[in-house]
Structures are given as structure tokens and as C-alpha cells.
Amino acid sequence: MTVIRSNSISGINSITAQSTSLNFYDTSGNTLSIGASVTGDITGNVTGNVTGNVTGNLTGNVTTGVGGSITVGNTLITSTSIGIGTTDTTGRDALTGVADGTLIFNSTTKQLEVYSPQGWIVGARESFQVASPTVTADTSSRPGWAVLTFTGPGSIEVSNGPGTVEYFVIGGGGGGGAQPANAAGGGGAGALHYNNNYTIANGTYPITVGAGGISSPGATSVRTGSDSIINTIITAAGGGGGAAGAPAGGAGGCGGGGGYSPTAGGPGSGAGAGTADTNSPPAGWGTNGGNGVLNGAGDTNGGGGGGIGEAGVPAPSGNGGRGGNGLTFTIDGASTARGGGGGGGCENASKPGPAAGGTGGGGSGGHSGTAGTANTGSGGGGSGRTSPGPGLGGSGIVIIAYPTT
């Protein structure tokens, strides 16, 4: 039995439109809406708003206006996007009868996954990130890369890895020796460790930036620069201190220059002179300091400190030795030289020098040395007539870069 009321029609097995649409009108010709439930099959087009649930199978197209949407469980379809909701790995693995091509977003692994004949495979994932609570990434100096530069202590936090990064780590430079009436050696640069393709895992990595060594008389060990460190990844040794008077130059990443006796320059812990923008060996780049020389009473000269690109130069007659040159790297988007050795000191009052520091920030030597440039890991210049001297080692630096495209 078919029953037609003012707000419903019941008892009809199906309604079939004989033209392109089926409409209901009142006696004045106004289109009527159906305010109650319609149960049964509808074949043809339904034009207008449907408020409530539609239960059953739908064959054909569903069209909504701008701003409209279709929601099925936690899946949402709008005119500009599809939101598939989320599940975790446990929920994914509990699914049964999964069809090839099924998409999920896995909140455990934070990636879009697609079901295939081989099982669940990655369709897309959140991008690899290296962030720091202590420094802000520079994304403009090197297009396509984010660069984190540490001139003091800090840390990095790696997520959505593993991923690849570049790192540049140089220890603090050694301080120049300082001995009144006796020439002293220049400080050595810190060792450099550089890698342009290092795979790093998720986690937090504390960072230490080595301080430069002081410039003073006494044992060379007190003038050694401090190490720069990316925890659990790499340690770059600080530079050796320049000899103060007779002793040999101090050992370090690059060796300090020798004293006047004459004495030898200190040994570098690195694998020798490096090359610009080239990965370092496991020991890093680092060279020996230059020897000092005694020309006669009142004419002593200290050797130059080693640089990461060149060993320290032995003292010539009448002046301190030049500091070994540093190297240029472009990890931060600029061609920047770092890691020069400090020049040796000079005692002779009529030959004040200066003995040049190595390129990349090495301090100059002479009667009174100058400091290595901060955040270059360069050695300080040796002094020949001043104690304590001003030739402090330059502090180190840690630079980490990763691709953003």
C-alpha cells in the first residue's frame, strides 16, 4: 500500500524518473521538499540538499557545491582536499581484506602508506629535520639548504631521519708563546673535520665549541686550544700552543711553533695539509708547527704555528716564521677561510717583524703577537718581548648544513 502524506511518502518500492528529473510541487507550483525519510531505491538524479544519513550503495556521481563536503568515518572529501584521517601501526596491522591502492596516514611512523601486493609501502613521509633550540637556521645564504652555525655551546635535534648532513668542525686555536727577551712560537690552528655526506640518526646531539688558548710564558700545554665536539659523532682537537722560549712547540690539531734554542715545532694530530671543500680523513686536517732559530745573543725567532692547509714556516734569520695557511670552505654559502697558524715571535729590537699569520685568521707574530680571529680556530701570534702576550688563539666553530629540497 502506498501512503502519501503532507510530509512523507511510504510504501513505494522505487521511484523512476521518466525524464531527467523528478520534482514535487504544491498547488501553487512551488517546489516541495521532503521533510521525512525516503526508504527504498531512487533511480535518477537527486538535485538539492540532503540533510541526514544516506544508507546503502551509491552508483553514479555525487556533486556538492563549493564549501560542501562528504564525510565517511574519519575520511573527509571537500572541493579542495581529501583528508584520510590517521591510524597507528597497530591499527593498520589489524585491518583485514585491504585492497591494493588503499591509503592510510600512519601516526606511528608519520608517513603516508599505500597497500600494494608487497604489503604496506611508503607513499610519502614528513621531511628530514635538523633543528636547534640554541641557534636559528639560515635558509637564505645557501639556496636549498638550512645552515646551523654554532659559535658557542648548543645542541641539535634530528627528526624524521636518518638523513644526510654536512658538518664542519674545527677546534680552538693554540695561543702564541710569550717570553720576555726570548722569542716564542706561534700557536697552531685547531684540527678540522669536514664531511659533506654524513648519515645521522634521530636524536639529540650536544655541541661544544672549543675556546682558543691563552698567550703566556711557561709550559706549552697551558696554551693548547680546546676541542670542538658534535657529541658521539666527531671531536676536533684544539691547536698546540707556541713555545715560550726554549721548549718545543706544543702538540695539538696543528702543532705550535718552536722556540729559540732552536727547537722543533710541535706535531699536529691531523693527517697533514688539506684541500678546500674536501672531506677530511678520520684524523682530520692538521699540520706541524715550524722550527725556531737562534741567530745569536739578542736575536732569537720563533717558528710559525701549523695551519690546516700548510705547515708552520720555520723562522728565517732575523724574524719569526710565518704561520701556516688555512683553507677555504663554502658550507655556509660563502667562501670563508679558516684555520691559519699564528706567526712566530721576534726578539731583536731592530727587527720587529711582524711575522704574518696564516690565511684564515692566524694572528701575526713579532715583538708582541696578535690574537687569532674568533670562530676560525686559528692560532695566536708569538711574542718576542712581551709577557704575557696578547696572541690568544681564535675560538673554534661548528657548522651543520642539510638540504631542504
C-alpha positions as CSV (number, residue, x, y, z in Angstrom):
1,M,0.0,0.0,0.0
2,T,1.3,3.4,-0.9
3,V,0.6,6.2,1.5
4,I,1.1,9.9,0.6
5,R,1.0,12.4,3.4
6,S,1.9,16.1,3.6
7,N,5.4,15.3,4.8
8,S,6.2,11.8,3.6
9,I,5.6,9.1,1.0
10,S,5.8,5.5,2.1
11,G,5.1,2.1,0.6
12,I,6.8,2.7,-2.7
13,N,9.4,0.1,-3.7
14,S,11.0,2.5,-6.2
15,I,10.7,5.9,-7.9
16,T,11.8,6.1,-11.5
17,A,12.1,9.4,-13.3
18,Q,10.7,9.3,-16.8
19,S,12.6,12.4,-17.8
20,T,15.8,13.9,-16.5
21,S,14.5,14.7,-13.0
22,L,11.7,14.0,-10.5
23,N,10.2,17.1,-8.7
24,F,7.3,17.6,-6.3
25,Y,5.1,20.8,-6.4
26,D,2.3,22.2,-4.3
27,T,-0.9,23.5,-5.8
28,S,0.7,26.9,-6.5
29,G,3.6,25.4,-8.4
30,N,6.2,25.8,-5.7
31,T,8.8,23.0,-5.4
32,L,8.2,20.9,-2.3
33,S,10.9,19.4,-0.1
34,I,10.5,16.0,1.6
35,G,10.9,16.5,5.3
36,A,10.7,12.9,6.3
37,S,12.6,9.7,5.4
38,V,12.6,8.1,2.0
39,T,13.1,4.4,2.1
40,G,13.7,2.4,-1.0
41,D,15.6,2.7,-4.3
42,I,15.9,6.0,-6.1
43,T,16.9,5.8,-9.8
44,G,17.8,9.1,-11.5
45,N,19.2,12.4,-10.3
46,V,18.6,14.0,-6.9
47,T,19.1,17.7,-7.0
48,G,19.1,19.8,-3.8
49,N,20.3,19.4,-0.3
50,V,20.1,16.2,1.6
51,T,20.2,16.5,5.4
52,G,20.6,13.3,7.3
53,N,22.1,10.0,6.6
54,V,22.2,8.2,3.3
55,T,22.5,4.4,3.8
56,G,23.1,1.9,1.1
57,N,25.1,1.7,-2.2
58,L,25.5,4.7,-4.5
59,T,26.1,4.3,-8.2
60,G,26.9,7.4,-10.1
61,N,28.3,10.9,-9.3
62,V,27.9,12.9,-6.1
63,T,28.3,16.7,-6.7
64,T,28.5,19.3,-3.9
65,G,28.8,23.0,-4.1
66,V,31.9,24.9,-3.1
67,G,32.3,24.5,0.6
68,G,30.4,21.3,0.7
69,S,31.9,18.0,1.8
70,I,31.4,14.3,2.1
71,T,32.4,12.5,5.3
72,V,32.9,8.8,5.7
73,G,34.1,7.9,9.2
74,N,37.3,9.9,9.7
75,T,37.7,10.5,5.9
76,L,36.7,13.9,4.6
77,I,36.3,14.9,1.0
78,T,35.9,18.6,0.1
79,S,36.2,20.6,-3.1
80,T,39.9,21.3,-2.5
81,S,41.2,18.3,-0.4
82,I,40.9,14.8,0.8
83,G,41.6,14.0,4.4
84,I,42.1,10.4,5.1
85,G,42.4,10.6,8.9
86,T,45.0,8.7,10.8
87,T,45.7,5.3,12.3
88,D,48.8,3.9,14.0
89,T,50.8,0.8,13.2
90,T,48.7,-1.4,15.5
91,G,45.5,-0.2,13.8
92,R,47.0,-0.7,10.3
93,D,48.1,-4.2,11.1
94,A,44.6,-5.1,12.4
95,L,43.0,-4.2,9.0
96,T,41.6,-7.2,7.0
97,G,40.7,-7.5,3.4
98,V,42.7,-4.5,2.4
99,A,42.6,-3.7,-1.3
100,D,45.6,-2.7,-3.3
101,G,45.9,1.1,-3.5
102,T,44.4,1.7,0.0
103,L,45.9,4.8,1.6
104,I,46.5,5.5,5.3
105,F,48.5,8.0,7.3
106,N,50.4,6.1,9.9
107,S,50.8,8.3,13.1
108,T,53.5,6.0,14.5
109,T,55.9,6.4,11.6
110,K,54.5,9.8,10.5
111,Q,54.2,8.8,6.9
112,L,51.6,8.2,4.2
113,E,51.4,4.5,3.3
114,V,49.9,2.6,0.4
115,Y,48.9,-1.0,0.3
116,S,50.4,-3.0,-2.5
117,P,51.0,-6.6,-3.5
118,Q,54.1,-6.4,-1.4
119,G,52.2,-5.1,1.6
120,W,52.3,-1.6,3.1
121,I,54.9,0.7,1.4
122,V,55.8,4.3,2.0
123,G,54.0,6.8,-0.2
124,A,55.3,10.0,1.5
125,R,56.8,10.9,4.8
126,E,57.5,14.0,6.9
127,S,60.7,15.7,5.7
128,F,64.0,15.2,7.5
129,Q,64.7,17.9,10.0
130,V,67.7,19.2,12.0
131,A,66.7,21.9,14.5
132,S,68.4,23.6,17.4
133,P,67.0,25.2,20.5
134,T,70.0,27.5,20.6
135,V,70.6,28.8,17.1
136,T,68.3,29.7,14.2
137,A,68.8,28.0,10.8
138,D,69.9,30.2,7.9
139,T,68.0,29.2,4.8
140,S,68.9,32.2,2.6
141,S,72.8,32.1,2.3
142,R,72.9,28.7,0.6
143,P,69.8,28.1,-1.5
144,G,68.2,24.8,-0.9
145,W,70.0,24.3,2.4
146,A,69.5,25.1,6.0
147,V,72.7,26.1,7.8
148,L,73.2,26.0,11.6
149,T,76.3,27.8,12.8
150,F,77.5,27.4,16.4
151,T,79.9,29.8,17.9
152,G,79.2,28.6,21.5
153,P,77.7,25.6,23.2
154,G,74.3,24.2,22.0
155,S,72.7,21.1,20.6
156,I,70.8,19.8,17.5
157,E,67.7,17.7,17.4
158,V,67.3,15.3,14.5
159,S,63.8,14.0,13.5
160,N,62.3,12.0,10.6
161,G,65.7,10.5,10.0
162,P,68.0,9.0,9.2
163,G,69.2,11.7,6.8
164,T,72.4,13.2,5.5
165,V,74.1,16.4,6.7
166,E,77.4,18.2,6.1
167,Y,79.5,19.2,9.0
168,F,82.5,21.5,9.5
169,V,84.1,21.2,13.0
170,I,87.4,23.0,13.9
171,G,88.9,23.1,17.4
172,G,90.1,26.3,19.2
173,G,93.4,27.6,18.0
174,G,96.5,27.4,20.3
175,G,97.8,30.6,21.9
176,G,101.1,32.1,20.9
177,G,104.0,31.8,23.3
178,A,105.2,34.9,25.2
179,Q,108.6,35.1,26.8
180,P,110.4,38.4,27.7
181,A,113.8,38.8,25.9
182,N,113.3,35.5,24.1
183,A,111.3,34.8,21.0
184,A,108.3,32.4,21.2
185,G,106.5,30.3,18.6
186,G,103.1,31.0,17.1
187,G,100.0,28.9,18.1
188,G,98.8,26.1,15.9
189,A,95.3,26.0,14.4
190,G,92.7,23.6,15.6
191,A,92.2,20.4,13.7
192,L,89.5,20.4,11.0
193,H,87.0,17.7,10.4
194,Y,84.7,18.1,7.4
195,N,82.2,15.7,5.8
196,N,79.8,16.5,3.1
197,N,77.7,13.3,3.2
198,Y,77.3,12.1,6.8
199,T,74.3,9.9,7.7
200,I,72.8,11.0,11.0
201,A,70.2,9.2,13.1
202,N,67.3,10.7,15.0
203,G,68.3,12.0,18.4
204,T,69.7,15.0,20.4
205,Y,73.4,15.8,19.9
206,P,75.1,18.3,22.3
207,I,77.6,20.6,20.7
208,T,80.8,22.1,22.2
209,V,82.8,24.9,20.6
210,G,86.4,25.0,21.6
211,A,87.9,28.1,23.2
212,G,91.2,29.5,21.9
213,G,94.4,29.0,24.1
214,I,95.9,31.8,26.2
215,S,99.2,33.5,25.4
216,S,101.6,33.2,28.3
217,P,105.1,32.0,29.4
218,G,105.6,28.6,30.8
219,A,104.7,25.1,29.6
220,T,103.2,24.9,26.1
221,S,100.4,22.8,27.4
222,V,98.7,25.7,29.1
223,R,98.3,27.4,25.7
224,T,96.6,24.5,23.9
225,G,93.2,25.3,22.4
226,S,90.1,23.4,23.5
227,D,88.4,20.7,21.4
228,S,85.2,21.3,19.4
229,I,82.7,18.4,19.5
230,I,79.5,17.1,18.0
231,N,78.7,14.6,20.7
232,T,79.1,10.9,19.6
233,I,80.0,12.0,16.0
234,I,83.3,13.9,15.9
235,T,85.9,15.6,18.0
236,A,88.2,18.2,16.5
237,A,91.3,18.7,18.6
238,G,92.4,22.2,19.7
239,G,95.7,23.7,18.3
240,G,99.0,23.3,20.0
241,G,100.5,26.3,21.9
242,G,103.5,28.1,20.7
243,A,106.7,27.5,22.6
244,A,107.7,30.2,25.1
245,G,111.5,30.4,24.9
246,A,113.4,27.2,24.6
247,P,110.9,24.4,24.6
248,A,109.5,22.7,21.5
249,G,106.1,23.8,20.2
250,G,103.0,22.2,21.7
251,A,101.2,19.3,20.2
252,G,97.6,19.7,19.0
253,G,95.3,19.6,16.0
254,C,98.0,21.6,14.3
255,G,101.4,22.0,16.1
256,G,102.6,25.2,17.7
257,G,105.8,26.9,16.5
258,G,109.1,26.1,18.2
259,G,111.2,28.3,20.4
260,Y,114.6,29.9,20.0
261,S,117.1,27.3,21.2
262,P,116.4,26.3,18.3
263,T,113.6,23.8,19.0
264,A,111.3,22.0,16.8
265,G,107.7,22.9,16.0
266,G,105.0,20.8,17.7
267,P,103.4,17.8,16.0
268,G,99.9,18.1,14.6
269,S,97.4,15.3,15.2
270,G,95.8,15.7,11.8
271,A,96.7,13.8,8.7
272,G,98.6,16.8,7.1
273,A,97.5,19.7,4.9
274,G,94.0,19.5,3.5
275,T,92.3,20.7,0.4
276,A,89.5,23.3,0.2
277,D,85.9,21.8,0.3
278,T,87.3,18.3,0.5
279,N,86.3,15.6,3.1
280,S,88.9,15.1,5.8
281,P,90.4,11.8,6.7
282,P,89.4,10.2,10.1
283,A,92.2,12.2,11.9
284,G,91.1,15.5,10.3
285,W,93.3,18.0,8.7
286,G,96.3,19.3,10.7
287,T,100.0,20.0,10.3
288,N,103.2,20.5,12.3
289,G,104.5,23.8,13.6
290,G,107.7,25.4,12.2
291,N,111.1,25.3,14.0
292,G,112.5,28.3,15.9
293,V,116.0,29.7,15.3
294,L,118.8,31.2,17.4
295,N,120.9,33.7,15.3
296,G,122.9,34.9,18.3
297,A,122.6,36.8,21.5
298,G,119.5,39.1,21.4
299,D,118.4,37.7,18.1
300,T,116.0,34.8,18.6
301,N,113.0,33.9,16.5
302,G,110.0,31.6,17.0
303,G,108.6,29.3,14.4
304,G,105.1,29.7,12.8
305,G,102.2,27.6,14.0
306,G,100.8,25.0,11.7
307,G,97.6,25.7,9.7
308,I,95.1,23.2,8.3
309,G,96.3,23.9,4.7
310,E,100.0,24.3,5.3
311,A,102.6,23.5,8.0
312,G,104.1,26.3,10.0
313,V,107.1,28.0,8.4
314,P,110.5,27.7,10.2
315,A,111.9,31.0,11.5
316,P,114.2,32.8,9.0
317,S,117.2,34.7,10.2
318,G,116.1,37.9,11.9
319,N,112.3,37.3,12.1
320,G,109.7,34.9,13.3
321,G,108.3,32.2,11.0
322,R,105.1,32.8,9.1
323,G,102.0,30.8,10.2
324,G,100.8,28.0,8.0
325,N,97.8,28.9,5.8
326,G,94.3,27.8,6.4
327,L,91.6,26.6,3.9
328,T,88.5,28.0,2.3
329,F,85.2,26.1,2.6
330,T,81.7,27.0,1.3
331,I,79.5,25.0,3.7
332,D,77.7,28.2,4.9
333,G,77.2,29.6,1.3
334,A,80.2,31.9,1.5
335,S,83.9,31.2,0.6
336,T,85.4,31.6,4.1
337,A,89.0,30.8,5.0
338,R,89.6,29.4,8.5
339,G,92.4,27.6,10.3
340,G,95.5,29.7,9.9
341,G,98.6,29.2,12.1
342,G,100.0,32.1,14.2
343,G,103.2,33.8,13.2
344,G,106.3,33.4,15.3
345,G,107.7,36.0,17.7
346,C,110.9,38.1,17.2
347,E,113.3,39.2,20.0
348,N,115.6,41.6,18.1
349,A,114.6,45.2,18.8
350,S,115.7,46.4,15.4
351,K,113.7,43.7,13.6
352,P,110.2,43.9,15.0
353,G,108.5,41.8,12.3
354,P,105.7,41.2,12.0
355,A,105.7,37.6,11.0
356,A,102.4,37.1,9.2
357,G,99.7,34.8,10.5
358,G,98.4,32.2,8.0
359,T,95.4,32.9,5.8
360,G,92.2,32.1,7.6
361,G,92.7,34.2,10.7
362,G,96.1,33.4,12.1
363,G,97.5,36.1,14.4
364,S,100.7,37.8,13.5
365,G,103.9,37.4,15.5
366,G,106.7,39.9,16.4
367,H,107.7,41.8,19.5
368,S,104.0,41.5,20.5
369,G,101.8,38.9,18.8
370,T,98.1,39.5,17.9
371,A,95.2,37.2,18.5
372,G,93.8,34.7,16.1
373,T,90.4,35.6,14.6
374,A,87.5,34.4,16.7
375,N,85.5,31.4,15.3
376,T,88.2,30.4,12.8
377,G,90.1,28.0,15.0
378,S,93.3,30.0,14.1
379,G,96.5,30.2,16.2
380,G,97.6,33.3,18.0
381,G,100.9,35.1,17.2
382,G,104.0,34.6,19.3
383,S,105.6,37.5,21.2
384,G,109.4,38.2,21.5
385,R,109.5,41.0,24.0
386,T,106.1,40.9,25.8
387,S,104.9,38.6,28.6
388,P,102.1,37.7,28.9
389,G,101.4,38.3,25.2
390,P,98.1,39.3,23.5
391,G,98.3,36.5,21.0
392,L,95.3,34.5,22.1
393,G,94.1,31.6,19.9
394,G,90.9,32.1,17.9
395,S,87.9,30.1,19.1
396,G,86.6,27.2,17.0
397,I,83.3,26.8,15.2
398,V,80.8,24.1,14.4
399,I,78.7,24.4,11.2
400,I,76.0,21.8,10.2
401,A,74.0,22.0,6.9
402,Y,71.3,19.9,5.5
403,P,69.2,20.0,2.3
404,T,65.7,21.4,2.4
405,T,64.7,20.5,-1.2
